[in-house]
Amino acid sequence: MREALTLRGNNALLTRANPLAKFVSVFLITLVLALSIDLVSASTALLGELALFPLAGLTVRLLWQRGWPLIIAAVLGGWSTAILSAGSGRTLLDVGIWSISEGSLQLGVGFMLRGLAIALPAILLMSCTDPTDLADALAQKAKLPHRFVLGTLAALRLVGLMAEEWQTIGMARRARGVGSHGSPPQRVKAMLGQSFGLLVQAIRRASRLAVTMEARGFGGGQRTWARESSYSRLDVWVLAGGVVIAAAAVLAAQWAGTWHFVWLKQPN
C-alpha cells in the first residue's frame, strides 16, 4: 500500500521538474476551474490533464488506486447536484422525490467533471513529487516558514504509514471476528470502530513525532538544507503547460458560450 501511495521507482519526465513549478501549474488550473461550473471548461481541462498522466508515470490502475475516493466523491456530487438543482428545460426523470431536468442534468455533469478536473492534478502532483523535494522547494524557493514546511513533510510521510496501519487494524479485527461478516449496518458500524482506532493511532504517532522533532532541533530559529532546490528548462515547460490548459479551458467555454462565474445566477 505504501508503494502505491508514493510510487517508488517512478522515473517519469515530470518527476525531474521542480515541485514548486508543478504546484503553481496545478494552482492555476484549479483556480480557473473553481470560477465556473460548465461542461466545456471542465472537459477541456480534463482532457489536457489526462494527456499529461503518462508523463507522470501514472496508469489507469494507479489512478484509480490513488484517487478512487475523490473520483467517487465527484460522481456522487454530480448526482446530488443534478437531483437538487432547480429544474429547467424538459424533464428527463421524475421518480418520487427524484426529479432531473435537462438544465439540472447539465449542471450536475458539469459539477462532476469540474470535481474530477480539480482532483486529478492533485493526484498527478503527489504521484510524481517526492515529499522531501517539495519541502525543499517550499522552504528555499517559496520562502515559507520552515516549521510549517517540516510539519507538512512529516504529515506526507505518515500517509503511507497510516494506510498500512488501517490494514493492520482491519486484519486484527477480522481475526477476532469483528467486521468480517454481518448485515450492511453492522459492517458500517465495524468500519466506524476501525476508523476510531486509526484516529487514536494517528494522534499517538503525531504526538510522539512532534516531541521527537522538537528534541532534534527542528523547531530552531535557523536552518540549513542538505539539498538545494533549483529550476531548469523543464520547469518553464511545466508552467507553460499549466497556463495553456487553464487558458484553453476558459477560451473554449467562452467560445461555446457556457462560461459563467459560480457566484452569478445560473442561466435558465
C-alpha positions in Angstrom: 0.0 0.0 0.0 2.8 2.4 0.8 4.4 1.8 -2.6 1.1 2.5 -4.3 0.9 5.8 -2.4 4.4 7.0 -3.0 5.1 5.5 -6.5 8.6 4.3 -5.6 10.9 4.0 -8.6 9.0 6.4 -10.7 11.4 7.9 -13.3 8.8 9.7 -15.5 9.6 13.0 -17.0 7.6 15.2 -14.6 9.5 13.7 -11.6 12.5 15.8 -12.7 10.6 19.1 -12.6 10.8 21.4 -9.6 7.9 20.7 -7.3 7.1 24.4 -6.9 6.6 24.7 -10.7 4.3 21.8 -10.7 2.4 23.2 -7.7 1.9 26.6 -9.4 0.6 24.9 -12.6 -1.9 22.8 -10.5 -2.9 26.0 -8.7 -3.6 27.9 -12.0 -5.8 25.1 -13.3 -7.7 24.7 -10.1 -8.3 28.4 -9.8 -9.8 28.6 -13.3 -12.0 25.6 -12.7 -13.2 27.0 -9.4 -14.6 30.1 -11.2 -17.2 28.4 -13.4 -19.3 25.3 -13.4 -19.8 24.3 -17.1 -19.2 21.2 -19.2 -16.9 22.8 -21.7 -14.2 24.3 -19.5 -14.2 21.2 -17.2 -14.0 18.8 -20.2 -11.2 20.8 -21.9 -9.1 20.8 -18.7 -9.8 17.2 -18.0 -8.6 16.1 -21.5 -5.4 18.2 -21.1 -4.8 16.6 -17.7 -5.3 13.1 -18.9 -2.8 13.7 -21.7 -0.2 14.6 -19.0 -0.7 11.4 -16.9 1.8 9.2 -18.9 4.5 11.9 -18.3 3.9 11.5 -14.6 4.2 7.7 -14.7 0.6 7.1 -13.9 -1.6 4.3 -15.4 -5.4 3.9 -15.2 -4.9 1.3 -12.5 -2.6 3.6 -10.4 -5.0 6.5 -11.0 -7.9 4.5 -9.5 -5.7 3.1 -6.7 -4.7 6.5 -5.6 -7.7 8.6 -6.4 -10.8 6.4 -6.0 -12.2 8.3 -3.0 -12.0 11.6 -5.0 -13.5 10.0 -8.1 -16.4 8.5 -6.2 -16.9 11.8 -4.4 -17.0 13.7 -7.7 -19.6 11.3 -9.2 -21.8 11.5 -6.1 -21.5 15.3 -6.1 -22.6 15.4 -9.7 -25.6 13.1 -9.0 -26.7 15.1 -6.0 -26.4 18.3 -7.8 -28.5 17.0 -10.7 -31.2 16.0 -8.3 -31.2 19.1 -6.0 -30.7 21.8 -8.6 -33.7 23.8 -9.8 -35.3 22.3 -12.9 -35.1 23.9 -16.3 -35.9 22.6 -19.7 -37.5 19.2 -20.4 -38.0 16.8 -17.5 -35.9 13.7 -18.0 -36.6 11.8 -14.8 -39.4 12.1 -12.3 -39.4 9.2 -9.8 -40.7 10.0 -6.4 -38.5 12.6 -4.8 -36.0 12.4 -7.7 -36.5 14.9 -10.5 -33.9 15.6 -13.1 -34.4 18.1 -16.0 -32.1 19.0 -18.9 -30.8 22.0 -17.1 -30.1 20.2 -13.8 -28.5 17.3 -15.6 -26.2 19.6 -17.4 -25.3 21.3 -14.2 -24.7 18.0 -12.4 -22.5 16.7 -15.2 -20.6 19.9 -15.2 -20.1 19.7 -11.4 -18.9 16.1 -11.7 -16.4 16.9 -14.4 -15.2 20.0 -12.6 -14.6 17.9 -9.5 -12.6 15.4 -11.5 -10.6 18.1 -13.2 -9.7 19.6 -9.9 -8.9 16.3 -8.2 -6.8 14.8 -10.9 -4.0 17.5 -10.9 -3.6 16.9 -7.2 -3.2 13.2 -7.7 -0.7 13.9 -10.5 1.3 16.2 -8.3 1.6 13.8 -5.5 2.4 10.9 -7.8 5.4 12.5 -9.4 6.7 14.5 -6.5 9.0 13.4 -3.7 7.8 14.9 -0.4 11.3 15.9 0.6 11.8 17.7 -2.8 8.5 19.5 -2.2 9.6 20.6 1.2 12.9 21.9 -0.1 11.2 23.9 -2.8 8.6 25.4 -0.4 11.3 26.4 2.0 14.0 27.6 -0.3 12.1 29.0 -3.3 8.7 29.9 -1.8 10.3 31.1 1.4 7.7 29.5 3.6 8.4 29.1 7.4 10.4 26.0 8.0 8.3 24.9 10.9 5.3 24.7 8.5 7.3 23.0 5.8 8.7 20.4 8.1 5.3 19.7 9.6 3.8 19.3 6.2 6.7 16.9 5.2 6.2 14.8 8.3 2.4 14.6 7.6 3.1 13.5 4.0 5.5 10.8 5.2 2.8 9.5 7.5 0.2 9.0 4.8 1.6 5.6 3.7 2.1 4.6 7.3 -1.5 5.3 8.1 -2.6 3.2 5.1 -0.6 0.3 6.5 -2.0 0.9 9.9 -5.5 0.7 8.5 -4.8 -2.7 7.0 -3.2 -3.9 10.3 -6.2 -2.8 12.3 -8.6 -4.4 9.8 -6.7 -7.7 9.9 -6.6 -7.7 13.7 -10.4 -7.0 13.9 -11.2 -9.8 11.4 -9.0 -12.2 13.4 -11.4 -11.5 16.4 -14.4 -11.9 14.1 -15.3 -8.2 14.1 -16.4 -6.6 10.8 -15.8 -9.6 8.6 -19.5 -10.6 8.3 -22.9 -9.4 9.1 -25.5 -7.1 7.6 -24.5 -3.8 5.9 -25.4 -1.7 9.0 -23.2 -4.0 11.1 -20.3 -3.6 8.6 -20.7 0.2 8.7 -20.6 0.1 12.5 -17.5 -2.0 12.4 -15.9 0.4 9.9 -16.6 3.3 12.2 -14.9 1.5 15.0 -11.9 0.8 12.8 -11.8 4.5 11.9 -11.8 5.5 15.5 -8.9 3.1 16.1 -7.0 4.6 13.3 -7.7 8.1 14.7 -6.2 7.1 18.0 -3.1 5.7 16.4 -2.7 8.8 14.3 -2.9 11.1 17.3 -0.4 9.0 19.2 2.1 8.9 16.3 1.7 12.6 15.7 2.4 13.4 19.4 5.5 11.2 19.5 6.8 12.6 16.2 6.3 16.2 17.3 8.2 15.6 20.6 11.0 13.8 18.6 11.3 16.6 16.0 11.4 19.3 18.7 14.1 17.4 20.6 16.2 17.1 17.5 16.1 20.9 16.9 13.6 21.0 14.0 11.9 24.0 15.7 15.0 26.1 15.9 15.2 29.6 14.6 17.9 29.0 11.9 18.0 26.0 9.5 20.2 24.8 6.7 19.1 22.4 4.0 21.0 19.4 2.8 19.8 19.6 -0.8 19.5 22.7 -2.9 16.2 23.2 -4.8 16.9 24.6 -8.3 15.0 25.3 -11.5 15.6 24.0 -15.0 14.2 24.4 -18.5 11.7 21.7 -17.8 10.1 23.9 -15.2 9.4 26.5 -17.9 7.6 23.9 -19.9 5.6 22.7 -16.9 4.5 26.3 -16.1 3.6 26.8 -19.8 1.6 23.6 -19.8 -0.4 24.8 -16.8 -1.1 28.1 -18.4 -2.1 26.5 -21.7 -4.6 24.1 -20.1 -6.1 26.9 -18.0 -6.3 29.3 -20.9 -7.7 26.6 -23.2 -10.5 25.8 -20.7 -11.5 29.5 -20.4 -11.4 30.2 -24.2 -13.3 27.0 -25.1 -16.0 27.9 -22.6 -16.2 31.5 -23.8 -16.4 30.3 -27.4 -19.2 27.8 -26.6 -21.0 30.5 -24.5 -21.1 28.3 -21.4 -18.7 30.3 -19.2 -20.3 31.9 -16.2 -19.0 32.7 -12.7 -20.1 30.5 -9.9 -21.4 33.4 -7.8 -23.8 34.6 -10.5 -27.3 33.2 -11.1 -27.3 30.1 -13.3 -28.9 30.8 -16.7 -32.1 29.0 -17.5 
